[in-house]
Amino acid sequence: MKLADLLGQKPKYDRALLLATLLLLGIGVIFVSSASVMEAGMRFGDSFLFLKKQLIAIGIAVFVGVFFAAVPSDIWKRSAAYVLGVGIFSLILVLLIGKEVNEAKRWISLGFMNVQPVEFVKLAWVIYLASYTSRKIAEVRHQLKGFIKPWLLILILSPLLLMQPDFGSLAVITGIAVGVLFAAGAGLLKYIVTVGLVGISGALLTWLEPYRMRRVTSFLDPWQDPFGSGYQLTQSLMAFGRGGVFGEGLGNSIQKLGYLPEAHTDFVTAILGEETGFVGMCTLIAIELFIVCKAIRLSFAILRRDALFQGFVPFGIATWFFGQIFVNIGAAAGMLPTKGLTLPLVSYGGSSLMFCCAAIGILLRIDYEYRTGQISFVKKPIV
């Protein structure tokens, strides 16, 4: 993708997708700054420390996004197995040398920043699944072995993620598999069996781990223990309640003043809801879902021409983003147990921003190739 294409009068890229991405990054800057100012000042003596880190992370993320937008999509198709291999290796590495925070070992320290490998794995998983299903489309649709192979890989990923522990990311990765295999046309019976097995496995994993059970019980009735296991959720609900329809105004949140833990990370939407109200939350959700719908629309347009890899990648990204949007906002609003998943392009965190921008870069690249006729379409439908 040339610079002239970005600056030209008749752009060969999706301006609306790029604008929505920049809007979300801007919203993230505003509310990460607002939500973190008290904690940063009290803990580090610099009220704008988290804002500065977020701006640096956005700078790196934008650079990464531009890089991914410049890479032809066929390269990812050919190197998908290697990309996923690097991701699996990084998950092993984080268990060996990772940095432990709040009893979770999910980060590798690079000195100037901490990297969360699972964010890369989500993108690598999308690329690998798209490559696999495009190569084995007949097997996926008509043979059980073709459908099962991706789930065997999830069995490899599962212990690596559960040892961190990171049940939320495992749920997202599972959701991506369900989404891409659905787009590939796998049979309904296979889905019923798979969803049943996944549901049973999830319930068993929750029951076996006390901290997960505490999250579920506190989610079901947080007011039963509002100063213990339900504290974070009750404070989040109070933030939404204070926001009302139009909010308390930018910077006027009370819950960020030491009441709501993780206000600038997993629960930044609660602060946004308190300061901008129902209207602000609807606006945020609309922009996030606009990106998801853009990805799905691009996927369907390309799949209709049977360019499978370039069609499955946007659908996988849409599933990934939608899963995290649903879980992040649902957890903050008390509709789902807390999972520690970021809100794409908004929440504080360099790794999430970096690989979400990488995903946007890939979407822009595929859209660019679609508009300029660089994608090789299949003349006859694949059955």
N, C-alpha and C positions, 0 to 999 in steps of 0.2 A: 504494500500500500504506500503510494508516494505522497509527499507533503502536498503536492498540487491537488490531489484528490480531496484532501482535507480542507483546502482553502478555496477550491474552485466554486463557480457559480452553480454548477449542477453536480452536487456531491455524489460520489459513488459509495457512500456509506450511510448508515442510519443516523441522521442527526438527532432524531427524537430519543433514540436509545442512549446516545452519548449525553444529551442534555439531562435525561432522567438520572443517569449515573452521577453526573456532576452535582445535581440538586441534592441527591442523597448524601454525597460526600460533604457538601456544605451544611446540610442539616446535622450530620454527625459532628462536625466541628463545633457548631453552635451549642448543641446539647451535651456533648462530652465536656466542653468547657464549663457550661452552666452546672452540670451535675457534679463535677470533680473539684470545683474551686475551693470548697470548704475542706475536703479531705486532703488535697494537695497542700494547702496552706498549713494545716495542723501537723501533718506528717513530715513534710519536707521543707516547709518555710517558703515555698514558692507556689502561690495560688494558681499559676498558669503552667505548672510543670506538665500535667497530663495533656493540656492543650498543645504545648510545644511538641511533645512526643507524638501526638496525633497528627500534627501538621507534617512532621518528618516522615511518619508512616505513610501518609497520603502521597507525599512526594515520591517515595520509593514505589508505592503501589501504582501510581500513574505511569512511572517509568516502566514497570513490569507489564502493565496493561498495553502500553505502546509497543513493547517488544513482542508480546504475544500476538498483537494485531498485525505485526509485520511478518509473522511466520506462516507460510502456506499450510493450509489444513492437511494436505496429503502427508506432510512430514509427521504430524501427530499420529496419523493413521498407521504409518509404517513403524513408528517407534513406540507405539502404545504399550507393548509388553515391557519394554525397558523402562518407560516412565513409571508404570505401576511397580516394577521391581525396585526402583529407587525409593518409591513411597513406602513399600514394605520394609526395606532396609532402614529407612528413617524411623519407622515405628519401633523397630528392634533397638536402634541406637538410643532413642529417647528413654527406653527402659534401663539402659546401661549407664548413660552419662547425663540423663535429663535432670532438670532443675525441679525440685519439689515445691509446690505452692498449695497451701490449704489441703494437705494430704493427697495431692494429685501430682503425678509426675508426667507432665504433658509438654514441657518446654525444653528446648536446647538453647543454652546461652551462647551467643556469639560475641559477648562483650558489650557492643553498642546496642544490641537488641536481643530479645528472646524470640525464637521461632517455634511455632507449634506445628510439628510435621503433619498432624492429621488434616490440617487445612489443605496442604498440598495433596494429600491422599484422596481427598474428596474430588479434586479436579482430575487427578490421575485415574481415579475409578471411572469417572464419566468418559474420559478418553478411551480407556481400555474397553469398557462395555460397548461403546459405540463401534470400536474397531472389531471386537469379537462378533457382535450381532450382525454387522455388515458383511463379515466374511462367512458366517455360519447361519445365515438367515433361514435357510431351508430346515436345518437341524433345529433351530430355536422354535420354529413354527410347528414342525411336524414330528419331532423326535424328542423323547424325554431326556436323553443324554445331552442334547444341545441346550435345553432349558436348565438342567441341573448344574452344569459346569460353573456358571457364575456364582451359584450358591456354595459350591465347594470352596471357592476363593474367599467367600465371606466367612466360612468356617476357619480359614487361616487368619483372616483379619480380626476375627472376634476376640480371641484370647489376648492379642496384642493391644487391643483397645480396652478390654475389660481390666487388664492389669494396670492401666494408667491411674484410675479407671475413667473411662469416657463412654458411658452408655448412650449419651445423646448423639455423639458422632456416629456410633454404630447404627443407631436408628436411622440417621440421615443416609448413611451408605446403603443400608437395606432398602430404604425408600427409593434411592436412585436406581437400584437394580430393578425394583418393581416397576418404576416408571419407564425405563428404557426397554425392558422386556415387553411391557404393554405396548409401547410404540412399535416394537418389532412384530407384533401380531401373535404372541404366544397364546395358547388355548385357554379358555375360561376355567376348565377343570384344574389345570395346573395352578392357576392363580388361587383358586379356592383352597386347594391343598397347601400351597405355599403360605398364604396368609394365615391359615389355621396353625401351621407349624411355627411360624414366626410369632404369632400371638401367644402360643403356649410357651415357647422359649423365653419370650420377654417376661411373661408372668412368673415363670420359674426363676429367672435371673433376679427379678425384683424381690421375690420371696426369700431367696437365699442370702441376700445382702441386706443387713440391718439398716444401713444408711439410706438405701433406696426405699425400703419399707417406710422409714420415717418421712421421706419426702412425699410418698403417696398418701400416708395418713394425714400429714399436715396439710396437703393440698385439698383433701376431701373436707376437712373442717379446721382451717387455720386458726379460728377463734377459740378452739378448745385449748390451745397452748400459745397465746398471742405473744408471750415473752420468751418462748423457747423455740420449738421446731417450726412454729407458724409465724415467727416474728417477721422474717423478710417479706413473706407474702402479705401479711396484714398491713405492713407499712406501704407496700406497693399499692394495695387496694385503697388505702387512705389517700395516696397521691392521686390516683384516678378520680376518687370521689371529690377531692378538693378542686380538681380541674374543671368539673362541670362541663358546660357546653363550650365556652370560649377560653377557659383557662385563667390562671392567676396572673399571666403576663410573663414575658421573658425575664429570667433571673429571679423570679419571686417564689420559687419553690421552697417549701418548708421542709419537706422530707429529705432533701439533699443535705440538710444541716446536721448530718450525723445520725439521722434516724433510719435511713434506708441503706443497708449494706450493698456494695457493688452497684451503686447508683449510676456510675458512668460506664459500666460494662454490660452485664446481662440485663440490668433493669433500667437502662437509659430511656426506654419507652415510657416507663412510669413517670419519670421527670418530665418528659415531653408531654405526656398526657396531663400532668398537673399544671404545666405552664401554658399550654396551648389548648387544652380541653379536647372535647369530642371532635371538634372541627379539625384541630391539628392532627389528631390521631388518624382521622379518616383521610386527610391529605397524605400523610406518611404512608399509610397502607395502600392508597391508590397509586402512588409513585412506585412502590415496591412491586405491586401486582402488575403495573404497566410493563415493567421489565420482564416479568414472568410471561405475560401474554405476548410480548414482542418475540421472545425466544420460542414460544410454542407456535406462533404464527409462522415464523421463519422455518421451523422444523417441518410443519405440515406442507409448506410451499415446496420445500426441497424433496420431501419424501414422495410427494405426488409425482415427481420426475424420477423417482427411484435412485437418487444419489444418497445411498444409505448412511454412510459414515457422517457426512455433512448434515444429514437430517437428524440422526440420533443424538449428536453432540448437543445441539440447542435444547432438545427435549430433556436430556439428562441435566443440563444446567438449570433449566426451568424447574425440574423436580427438586433439585438440591436447594435452590433459592426459596422455593415455596415451602419446603419442609422447615427450613430455618426460620422463615418469617412466621409461619404458623406456630411453631413451638416457642419461639422467643416471645412473641406478643401474647400467645395463649398462656404461657407460664406467668408473665407479669400481670395478666388480668385474672389469674386464678382459675383458668379453664383447664390447665394441664400442669402436671408436676414440673418442678424446676429441673432443667436439664443442662444449664450452663452453655447454651448455644447463642452465638452472636446474631445480631440482626444485620443481614448483608449490607455492606457499604456505609453503615451508620455507627455501630457499636465500636467502642475503644478496643484496639488490638491490631498490631501490625500484620500478623500472619493472616488473619481473616481479611483485612483490607487488601493485602497483596494478592491473594489468590482469588478473591472475588473480582478484583480488577483484571486479573489474568483471564478469568472466565468471560468477562465483558469484552476483553480484547479478542478472544477467540470468536465470540458472537459477531463482533464487528468485522472480523476477517472473513468468516463464512458468508455473512451478508454481502460483503464487498465482492467476494468471488461469485456469489449468486447473481448479483447485479451486472457484473462485467462478463459473465459467461465463461468463467474459468473452471467451473465445476463440470466434471464429465458425467452427463446424464445417461441413464440406461434407456435405450429405445423401447425395449419390450418389458412389460411388468414382470417382476420376480414373484414366483409363487412358492 
